[in-house]
Amino acid sequence: MGVIGDRWAVLVVRELLFGPRRFAQLKAGLGGISANVLSQRLRDLEASGVVRRSVVEIAGVTVYELTDRGRALERVLLELGRWGSREQITSQRELSVSALMFALETAFDPSVARDAVYLLRIDGESWTVTVDGATIGIRRGGEPDSDVVFDSDVTTLRALAFGRVSLSDAEAGGRLRVSGARRPASRFGRLFPLPVSGSGDTDRLSGSRATASRARGRTRPG
């Protein structure tokens, strides 16, 4: 735990789960962290063999990415996320796009899933969410053969996914544009049910989520 026990260290790893990021992208995704603290955490994680720096040749920029040792923490973070998702969400703090994608993975319930490919265009980034049987795969980048395309922002997609707003209300308010098949679009908000405190749904959700495996593509940062 010493490797990731310092404040912000786990969140840095979470931000890198979906692929390499530049320093500025990491700082933007970790609202509230100072440049000095982020630099120190990255140095610590590099020294521990969790993170490494590399240069993207085409763009000529330095990025940070997880090593094999760092990627081995993925299952740990998912289980921590599932444990945390057993409680009702009370925080209104804004999520980064990566944090939202991670939250979708931890809350995914395969018992209500149907096969579909979703293209999410969120605040200038494209993400592909693939539901295939009892599995969910999330990766950066677009999928031209998607069944549904959502154009929106982090706040609206978070509200839609976790049942705070309906598809029709988000569209009517101009916060969400939807194209493609309506049935899987309408189903999206039921894929990530969160338990009601004291409802007894915790064990059911925990057990069903544990059956979900994941497939993720790795892409270079945009």
N, C-alpha and C positions, 0 to 999 in steps of 0.2 A: 504493500500500500504506500510505501514511501515514495515510489516513483510517481504516482498520480494523486498522492494525498494532499499536495499543496493546493491552495485556492486557485481556481481557474484551470488547473491541469486537466481534469476530466473533460471540461467543456472545450478545451483546445483539441483534445483527441476526438470528441464528438464532431467538431466542425470539419475535421479531416477525414471522417469515415467515408465520405462520398467522393474523395479524390483530392488532389493537390490544391493548395490555396496560396495566394500571395499574402504578404504580411498585412497589407491594407485590407484585404478581404477578410482575413481572420479578425482584425480589430473591429471592422464594421459588424461582423457577425456576433461579436462578443460585447454587446453594449455595456459600457461602464468600465471596461478594462483600459488601463493606461498603456501607452506605448512602452514605457519602461517595464511594467509588470509583464506584459506580453513577451517582450524580448527575453526577460529572465526565465519565464516558463518555457519558452522554446529552447533556450540554452539548456535548461535542466532536462527537458525531454530528449534533446539530442544527446546529451551526455549519458542518458540512461538507455539509449538505443531504441527509443520509442518513435522518434521523429528524425527525419533527415532533410537536409536542404539539397535542392538540385536546381539546375538552370534549364529552362525551356529554350531549346536552341533557336526555334523559329522566332519567338518573341524576345528572346534575350533577357528574360526576367527570372528572378529567383523565386522559387516556390517551396513550400513545406509540404511534406507528405509523410504518411505513416510507413514505418518499416514493417517487416513481417512480425516483429515483436509487438509493434503498435497495433497492427490489425488483429492480433490475437486477443486484444482487449475488447473487440467488438461484441462478443457474446456476453462479456461481463457487463458492458454498458447497456445492452439490450435487456438483460435481466434486471438491472437496476431501474431501467425505464419502466419495465412491466410492473415492478414492485411499486414504483411511485405512481403509476397510473391507476392503482387500486383506490386512490383517494380522489375525491372530487377536485376539479381544477378551480382554484379561487383566484389565482394571480391573473391580472390583466396586463402584465408586462409583455411587451412585444417580443415575438420570437424571430430569430433569424430564419432564413429559408431552410438552411440545413437542420436547424433545431425542429422546425415543423415537419420536415421529412422524417427525421428520427422519431418524432412523436407518432407519426402515422404508422411507422413500422411496429412500434411497441404496442399500439392500441388495436392493430389489425385483428379482426375476428374471422377466421376462415369459415366458421359455421354459417355465416350469412353471405359469403362471397360468391360471386359469379365471374367467370372469365371475362376480362375486359382490359384494354390498354388505354390509359389516360395520359394525355399530354397536358401538363400544367405549365402555363406561362405566367410566372410570378415575378413581378417587379423587375422585368428585363431578363430573367433567367428561365431557361426551359428545362423541365424535368419530365421523365417518363416513369409512370407508375403502372406496373404490369401485375395484374391479378390472374394467376394461373392455378386453378384448383385450390388447394389449401396454402398456396404460397403467394407472397408478395415480393416484388423486386422493385427497387427504386434507384434510379441513376440520373445523373446530370445528362442533359442533352435531349433533343426531341426525337420522336418516333413518327415518321411520315405515315405509317399505317395505323395510327391510333383510332380507337372507336369514338373517343370524346376529347374535345379540346376545351380547357378552361383557361380563360384570360382574366386574371384578377390580381389581388395583392395578398400579402401574408395574412393580414388581419381577417379578410373576408374568407380566404380558404380555410383558415383555422376555425372560424365560426361555422362554416358549412360542414367541415369534416366532423366536428364534435357536437353537431346538433344545436348550435346556438342560433342559426338562421336557416331558413329553408331555401332550396334552390330557386324557387319562384320569387321569393322576397329579395334575394341577393340580385337576381336579374332585374327585377322591377326597380330596385334602387340604383341601378347603373354601376354596381360594384363588381359585377360578374358578367362575362360574355361566354356563352356556351354554344358550341357547334358540334355536330355529330349526332350520334344516337341518343335519344332522350332516356330510354330505359336505364342503361348503365349510368348515365349522368345523374338520374334521380336516385340511383342506388348508392352513389358515392358516399353520401352522408350517413349511410347505415353500416358502412364497412368498419367503422372505428368507434364502436359503442364504449362508453365509459360507465363504470358502475355507479349506482346511486348508493350513497353511504347507508349501510345497514340493510341493503336490499337482498343480500345473500348471493349477489351475482359475481362476487369477486372470484370464488373458486372456479366457477364456470368459465369466466373470461380468462383467468390465468391458465387453466388447462387447455383451452382451445388455442390460445396464442402460442403456447409452447409447442404445438404441432406445426406451426408455420415455419417453413424454411425460407431462405432469401436468396435472390440472385441479383447481383449488382454489377453493372458495367463500370469501368473506371475511365474517366475522361480527364483531359487536361483542363485547367481552369480557363474560363472565358474572359 
